[in-house]
Amino acid sequence: MNNNPLLEGSRLPAFRRIQPEHVLPAVETLIAENRAGIAALLARGETPRWASIAEPLEEQEDRLDRAWSPVSHLHSVADNEALREAYSDCLPRLADHESEIGQNADLFRAYQAIAAGAEFRSLTGAQRKVVENALMDFRLSGVALDEAGRERYRKIQQSLSLLQTRFEENVLDATQGWTRHVTDASLLAGLPESARSLAAETARGRGLDGWLFTLEFPSYFPVLQYADSAELRREMYEAYVTRASERGPADWNNAEVMVQILALRRELAELLGFSTYAHLALEKRMARSPDEVLGFLRDLARRSRPVAETELAELRQFCRERFRIERLDAWDIPYYSEKLRQALYDFSEEELRPYFPAPAAVAGLFEVVHRLYGIRVVERSGVEVWHPDVRFFDVTDDTGQPRGSFYLDLYARQHKRGGAWMDDCVVRRRTRAGIQLPVAYLVCNFTPPVGGESALLTHDEVMTLFHEFGHGLHHMLTLVDHSPVSGINGVPWDAVELPSQFMENWCWDRSAIDLFSRHHQTGERLPDGLFDKLLRARNFQSGLQMVRQLEFALFDFRLHLEDRGTAAGDVQALLDEVRREVGVIEVPEWNRFQNSFSHIFAGGYAAGYYSYKWAEVLSADAFSKFEENGIFHRDTGRQFLHAILEQGGARDPMELFVEFRGRKPSIDALLRHSGIAGAEIAA
């Protein structure tokens, strides 16, 4: 197709011109070119070398990645039926192309020859890691299988790509397919003004009077946390936790989709010679065995469950004494927990909103990373974006050299999937023309601006902003020149959360908060009294929060380790078992959390949700060095920059951590930060 913006090879995507009809022709063209290119490389008959095999292969894969990246991104942030169809049409083709490369025996032998050749020792560490990773990828792509096995592998990957996308689309449709229109103002009792204003503006935007609530998190969670109406809380809770289940439209039900995904993952693992999918997943992780993962999670559970039980007992006692309530349902927990927090600390998150207008939070974040790493972030105008709210920024280092750029998309809206994430638009690599600088997408779903005023963020939303920017720094500040191990590429999944969770720590420091707290009307910094309340309340119900995450992690890992999930009821049965093991809050039998657990059924966290806690140990211990040396200690910041952020996936993450910290990680800092350090370990 002439004038296809996906084939122009420009540095940044032409978002205004990309149309669904461009997608399939671009992908088919690039796959055909890549196939021909590989055949030509192998037909030369010369001794395989880095420059004759790995380098040109990296170049052609980069061109396909750069064409597909904006398509995949638009599917997540500006979804529509035509784009969905084009996106889904391409998934089997892309999966098949990836399998075709991974099962190319001649290409595998070429990489084996590079690894065994005299040149290998003279390659850089990053180049050697690219070759070593490629050899593993060949093995995990079924290159050693017979013809029937290779064909079955390709079919499995095609099916998984479609099913995982269907799972995510069902969650999006179920989320956006439910609303609660309120015309009786009495139902709004207890809700803060920010939640009322958002609901009123949402209603006006759809031509309705009154207030309209949705299942997007900025609309949903304030109802659970503040609404006095138990009826409204239950209604929204039930709609949220039964998304994409049998309790909604059949077309959006993910029950059978989950079963099919799990069956295909089991078959894939067995095809490649692994006893379970969890064993397969750990081939490219820091954790070396299922026993290590389960031991890690259960050790944390033993330490934190007694704390969670005590916290729940305190909440129940508070409700009995203050409200004469004996029974707490799941939709009551956030509401009465907020009442208890206000009683204990005279503090509510809503008090912080006026001090965290989004522009101040973003500018303060940039100042924090400038003080830590010497980098500068400057907005650039005139860049094509997919929505008027999106902004674009360039990053330079302390010598003025450009290091990368990023798009920033902060607010929730229709046709945008929930959650927050960082993804790559362009990956750093060395080309014939010089260094191709990295570009990131940073996406959140914060409470949007209301009434023409700046958006006012909660402290939790500020932490999410810092978290995603940590991922972005890992992607943009890399100095590795080969895309397979540049930025977050090649980083084991259970280490990839280190830079993101690490950045959250600055949201709790007074000198850092002074850089991004500014009252939206008066310009006043966060008052000392309010900061002290925030700090005292930091570990409020930290045990309950910990066991909730452990519940998700154990459910995910056991689901992929055991022969479970052969039917929708068995998925539910396993989740119920895990809840009995580590959970303390009873949920209704109709809760279908798993049906919208996109992290493991549509994202990259299958048999890997434990990574959040695994990496949190690393991040807390890494931050403890700043606690020792100073929160903005420049030398310590440079050490983290050089040892972690610049190294990408070119070196072993444990080796890098030891280089920065001077020793292997300790769990002590995480337990201390979580307020669990002194907890008794259950027998």
N, C-alpha and C positions, 0 to 999 in steps of 0.2 A: 504494500500500500504506500503510495507516494505521500510525502509530508506526514508521516507517522511520527508524532512527537516522542514515542517510546524508542524510536530507532535513531534519533538525532545525535545521541552521545553527548548532549550538553552536560555541563557540570551539575546543574540542578534541574529537577523535573519541571516540565512545563504544565503545571497543574491546571491552568485555565483551558488548555487545549486537549488534555487527555480525555478521550471519550471511550465508552465501552467497546465500540467497534474497532478501536485501535489495538485492543489487548491481544486477542488470539492471533491476528496476523504477525504482530511483533514477536510473540513467543515462538510461533512456528518458524519464522524466519531465523531467529537467533539459534534455536535448537538445530535447525538444518545446517547453519554455518558452523556451529560447534562440532557437529558430527563429522562434517567434511574436514574441519581443521584437525581433529584428532586422527582421522584416517591419514591425512597428509603427514602429520608428525611421525606416525609409526611407519609410514612407507619409505622413509628416507634410508633406512637400513644402516644408519650410523650408530656408534656406541651411545647409548642414552646418557645425557648429561643434564645438569640443572637447566642450562640455558636452552637446550633443545626440546625439553619435555615439560618440566615443572613451570618454567616461566611463561611460555605461551599458553599452557593450560590455565594458569591463573588469570591471564589476560582475558581469555574468552569467557571464562566463568564469571569474571567481574562484569563484563558487558551484559550478560544475561541477568545477573543479580541487580544491576542498576536499572534495567528496564522493568523487572518484576517488582522491585521495591515500592515504587509509587502506586502500583496497582494494588498490591497487598495492603499498603497503608490506607488507600482510599476505601478499600473494602471494610476497614476497621473504623474510619472516622467520617465517612460520607457515603454510607451504604445506600444502594437503590437496587431495584430488581434487575435492571439491565446490566449493571456492573456485577451483581452476584452471578448472573448467568455466564458472563464472560470469564469471570474469575474461576468458577467451577469447571468450565470447559477446559481451562488450562491446567488444572491440578493434576489430572491423570497424565497429561503430556510431560509436565515437569517432573513428576515422580518417576515416570518411565525413563526420562532422560538421565536423571540422577542414578537410577539403577543400572542403566546401560553403561555409564561411565564406571560405576563401582564394580561391575562384573566384566569389564573389558580385560581379558586375561593378558593380552599383549601389552596393554598399558600398565597392568600390575607388574609384569615382568620388567618393564622399563624402569619402574620405580625401584624394584628389587635390585636392578643393575646399578642404579644411582647409589643406593645405600651400600652396595658391596664394592663400588668402584674406588679407585685411588682418589678421585676428586672429593669424595664425601667428607674427609677430614678437613679439607680446606674450606668447606662451606661455612657460612656463619651459623651461630647457634639457632637462629630463627629458621634458616633454610633447612638445617638438619631436622628440626622439629616438624616442619612442613612435610618432609619426606616420611618421617616416622609416623606422623598422624595419618598420612595418606595410605600407608601400608596397613594400618589398623582399619581404616575406613573400607579398604578393599575387602578385607577379611569379614568385616561386619556387613558388607553389602552382598555377601554370598558368592564371591569370585571363585571359591573352591567347590561350589555345589555343581551337581550335574545339570544337564540342560533343563530337565523337568523342575529341579529345585530352583534354578535361577528364574525360570518363568513364574513359578509360584511366588517367589520373593517379590517380583515386579508387580504381580497382581495384588498381593497384600499391601504393598506400599501405595499403589493407586487407590485402593479401597480405603485405607486409613486416611489418606489426605482428604478424600471426599467426606468421610464420616466425621472427622474432627472438625471440618469446616461446617458441616451440617449441625453439629452439636453447638458450636458457637453462634450460628445464625438463629437456631431455635431459642437460645438464651436471650439474644438481642430482641427477637420478635416477641417473646413472652414478657420481657421487661417493658417493652414499649407498647405492648398490646393491652395493658391494664392501666386504668386511671380511676381515681376516686374523686367525683365532683361533689363539692360541699357547698351548700347554700345556707346552712344553719350555722351562724357564727358561734353558737355555744359549743360546737364540736371542736373549735379551735382553742378552747381554754387551755392555758399552760404553754402553748406554743410561743416561742420567741418571735419578735417582730421580723427577723430575717426569714424565718420559715413561712410566716404568713405572707410577706411581700412576694417571695418567690412563687408561692401557690397562686396568689392573685395575678401575678404577671403571666404565669403559665396559662391560667384560665383566659385572660384577655387575649393571649396569643392564639388561642383556639376559638375565639369568638364566643366565650362563655362568661356569664357573670359569676360572682362568688370566688371560689378557690378550687384549684385543680391540683391534686396530688398524684405523683407518678411513682414508679419503682426505681427511678434513678436515685442513687444514693443521697445526693444533697436534698432531695425531697422526702425520701423514705425515712432516713434515720432520725431526723429531728422529731418526727411523729412518735417513733418508738421511745425516744429519750425524754420528750417533754409533754406530749399530749395527755391531758387529764382524762380524756375519754378512753376507758379500757376497750370499749367497743371498736373505736377507730384504730387503736393500737393493734388489736387482734386481727382486724380486717386486713390491715396493711402487712402485718407480719405473715399471716397465712398466705396472702398473695405472693409475697416475696420468697418464702421458703418452699413454695410449691411451684415455682416457675419451671416451665418446660417439663411438667410431670403429667400424670394421668388426670390430675385435677384441673387441667386446662384444655385448650384445643388439642385434639389428637395430632394434628400436623406438627405441633411444637413439642411433643412428648419425647424426651431423650432417653426413656427407659430402655428401649430396645437398641438405641444407638450406642449406649454404654456397653451393653452386653456384646454387641458386635465388635466394638473397638477392643474390648478386653480379650475376646476370643482371637482376634487377628494378632494382637500383640503376643499372646501365648504361642500361637502357631509360628510367628516370626522368630521368637526366641528359640523354640525347639528346632526349627529349620536350620538355625545357625549353630546348633549344638549346645545351647544353654538350657539349664533345667527350668528357668523361669525368666520372665521379662525383667524382673528386678536384677537378676544376675547379669543380663545383657546390658542394662542401663549402667551398672556400676563399672563396666569396662572402661568408661571414660570419665570417672569421677575420682575425687580425692579419697572417699571412703572405699575400702578395698573389699568388703564382704557384707552380705546382709546382716550377719551377726553383729558387725561393728555398728551399722546403722541402727538396728533394733536396740542394741545395748545403750547407745548414745541417747536415743529417744526415751527409753524406759528409765534410764538414770535420771534424766531431767524430770520425768513424770514422778518418780519416787520423791524427788526433792520438792517439787512444786505442788503436787496434789494435796498434801496436808495443809499448805498455805491456802489453796483454793477452797478447801472444805471449811477452814476457819472463816474465810471472807464471806462465804455463802451463809454460814451460820450467823455471822454478824449482821448481814443484810436481813435475814429472816427475823432476828430479834428486834432490829430497828423497825421493821414493818409491823410486828406485833405490838410494840410499845407505842409507836407514833401513830399508826394508822389502823390498829386493831385488825390487821390482816393476817390470816394464818397460812393461806396458800398463795404461792407465787407461781404464775404461769410464765412460759418462756417470753411472752410479749410484755410481761411486767418487769422483768429483770433490768433492762436498760433504764426504764422510767424510775423505779425505786432506787436503783444504784445512783442515779443522778441526784435524787433527793438526799441520799445518804452522804454523797460527796459534798453537797452544799451544807449539810448539817455538820460534817466533820471539819471541813476546811473553809467554810463560808466562801465557796468558790464554784463557779460554773464556767464551762468552756465558752459560753456565749458572751461572758464579760470580756473575753479576749478579742472577739471579732473586730471591734472598732480599732484595735491597735495593730491589726494585720491586714491593711488594704493590700490587695494583690500587687499593685505597682511597687509599694515599699518592700514587700516580702521578696519580690524578684530582684530588685536593686540591692537589697541587703544580702541576699544569697551571693550575688556577684562580688560584693565587697568581701564576704567571708572567704571565698575561694581566691580572691586576689591576695588577701593577707596570708593565706596558707601557702599558695603555690606561685604567687607573683603573676598570675594570668589576668588578663583584662577581657571583659566581655562588652561588646559594642553592638547596638542594634543597627541593622542595615535595612533600608527601605527599598521598595521597588522590586522585591522578590515575589514571584508568583506563589500564591498560597491557595489552600483548598477552602478556607473560610475567613471571613473578615476579622475574626478574633485572633487569628494566628499571626505570630510575630517571628522574625528571623534575626539571628545574632551571629556575630563572628567572634572567635576566641583567638587571642594572641598571647605569647608567653612573655616572660620578663625581659627578653631581648627585643621584643617587638615582632618576632617571627610569627606568622599565622600558624595556628595549630589545628583549626577546624571550625565548624559552624553547626548551628542547630535551629530547627523549627520548634516553637513553643506553642502548644495548643492546650489551654488550661481548663476550659469550662465544659460542663455537661450540656448535651443538647440531643435532639432527636437524630436518629440514624448514626449514632456514634456508640460503639460498644463501651460498656462500663469499665471501671478500674483505672489504673495508671500504668504506664509502661514507657520504656525507651526502646527504640528500634533503629537500625542503621539504614540510612539513605545512601550514603557513599562510604566505602571503607578505605582507610589509608593503605596505599601501596606505592611502590616505586614503578614508574612507567618510563618509557623512552623520553618523554617530555619533562620528566621530573617527578616530584612527589604529588600524588593525588591525595588531597587533604580530606579527612573524614567529615561527614555530615550526619547529624543525628535527628531523629524525631523524638521529642519529649512531649508526652501526652498525659493529661490528667482529666479528671471529671469533677472539678470543684464547683461550688455554688457560684452560679454566674452573676454578673452585675445586674442589679435591679434598679429600675427608675433612673437610669442614666448615671448612677453613682458608680464608683469603683467597687469591684467585688471585695467583700470582707471575708477573710479566711478564718477558719478555726485553727488552733494550734496543731491539730492532727493533720489538717490540709497543708500547713506549712512544712511539717515533717515529711509528708508525701512529696512535696516539691523538692526538698533537699535530697530525699531518697532517689528520685528519678534523675536528678542532676548528677548524683554520684555515679549512676550508670553511664550518664552522658559523658562525664569526665573520663571514665575508663575507656570509652570509645574514642573520644576526641584527642586525648592527650598522649595516646600511644606514640612511640617512636619506632615501632616495628614496621618494616617496609614490605611485608608480604602478607596479603590479605587473609590467607587461611589461619594466621596466628596473630593478626593485628587487632588491637582493641579488645573487645570481648570474645572474638573468634578464637577457638581453641582453648578457652579457659574452661576448666571442669565446672559443670553446672553447680556443684556444691561449694564453689569458691566465687561464683560470679556475683553473689549478693554482697561480698565484702565491701567494695567501694560505696555501694548505695546505703547500706545500713550504717556504715562508718560516718557518713555525712549527717545522719540524723542527730548525732551527739551534740552538734553545735546549736541545735534548737533548744537545748536545756541550759546553756551557759549565759550568764548575765551579760558579759561583754559582747557576745555574739548577738544576743537578742536585741541589744541596743542598736545594732546595725540594721535590723529589719522590722522593728516595731515602731510604728508612728501613727498616732491617732488620726483617723481619716478626716477629722474636722479641725482639731487643735494643733496637730503635729507633735503632741506630747509623746515622749517615750513611755514604754510600759512602766507604770509606777512600781516602786520597790515592794509595796504591800501586795500588789497583785502578782508580781513575780514570785514572791515568797510563797503565796498560796499555790501557784502553779507547781513550784518545786516540791512543796509538801505533799501535793496530791499526785505527784509523778507515778508513784507505785501503788496508787489506789487500785485495788483488785488486780494487781499484777499476776497473782497466782491463777485467777480465773482466766486471764488473757493467755497465760502460758499454757494451761492445759487445753484451752480451745485450739491453739496452734498445734499442740502435740496430738490432739485428736485427729486433726486433718492429716498430719504427717504420717501417723501410724496407720490410719485408714488407707491412705494412698499406697504406702509401702507394702502393707500386708495384702492389699488387693492385687498387687503385681507380683507378689512373692508366693502366695498360696494359690491353690487351684480353686479360686473363688470367682464370683461374678459370672457364673454360667447362666444365671437368670436374674432378672431385675430384683426379685425377692431376695436373692442371695447377696446382692450388692447391699441391700438394706440391712440384711441380717449381720453382715460383717461390720457395717458402720455401727449398728446397735451394740455389737460385742466390744468394739473399741470404746464406745461411749461408756459402757459399764466398767471398762478397765481404767480409763484415765479421766473421763468427764465427771463433773459433779452436778451440772444443771440438767434437769430432766426436760426433754423436748417432746412435743406431742407426736403420736405415732404417725401422723400424716405429714410430718416434716420430710421434705425431699431435697435436702441440701445438695446431695450428690448430683442431682439432675442439672444443677447449674455450676458445678465445680469445674469451671473452664480451665483452670490452671493445669489439671491433670488429664482432662479429656479433650481439650482443644489447644492447650499451650505446650510448653516444653518441660513441664514439671512432672511427667509421669514417672513414678518411682523416684521422685526427686523433690517432693514438697518438703522433705526433711532439710533441704538445703538452706531454707530460711534460718532455722535454728543452728545448723552447722556453721553457716557463715556468720551468724550473730556472735558466736564464740570468738571467731577471728576478729570481727569488727570491734567488739567491746574490749578485747585485749589490745588491739592496735591503738584504740583511743586512749587506753590507760597510759600509754607513753606520753601523750599530750597532757594528760592530767599530771604526770610527773614533771614535765619540762615546761609547760605553759600552753594554754589553749591555742595561742597563735604563734607558737615558737617556730620561727621561719626555718631553722635548720631541720627540725623534726618534720615540718611540712615538706621540705625538699626531699628528705629521706623517703617519705611515703610516696611522693611523686615519682622519684627515680626507681624505687624498689617495687612498687605495685602498679601505679597508674600507667607508667610508660612502657611496661614490659609485655602487656597483652597476654597472649597465650603461648609465648615463645619459651617460657621456662616453667618448671614445676611450681605450683602455687605455695606449697609448704616451704620450698627452698626460698622463695621470695619473702614469705612471711618471716622466716628466721633471719633473713638478711636485714629486714626492717626492725624486728623486735629484739633480735639477739638471742632468741630462744624459741622453742615450740610454744604453741598457744596454750593458755590455761583457761579453764571454765570459770575461774574465780571472778573475773571482772563482769561477766554476764550475770552471774548470780547476785553480785553486789549491786549492779545497775538495776536489776529487777526486784530488789528487796527480798531476795530469797536466800541470801548468803547464810543466814543462821538457821535455816529450816532443818528440822530433823529428817533423816532419811527413813522412810517407812520400812519395816522389816519385810 
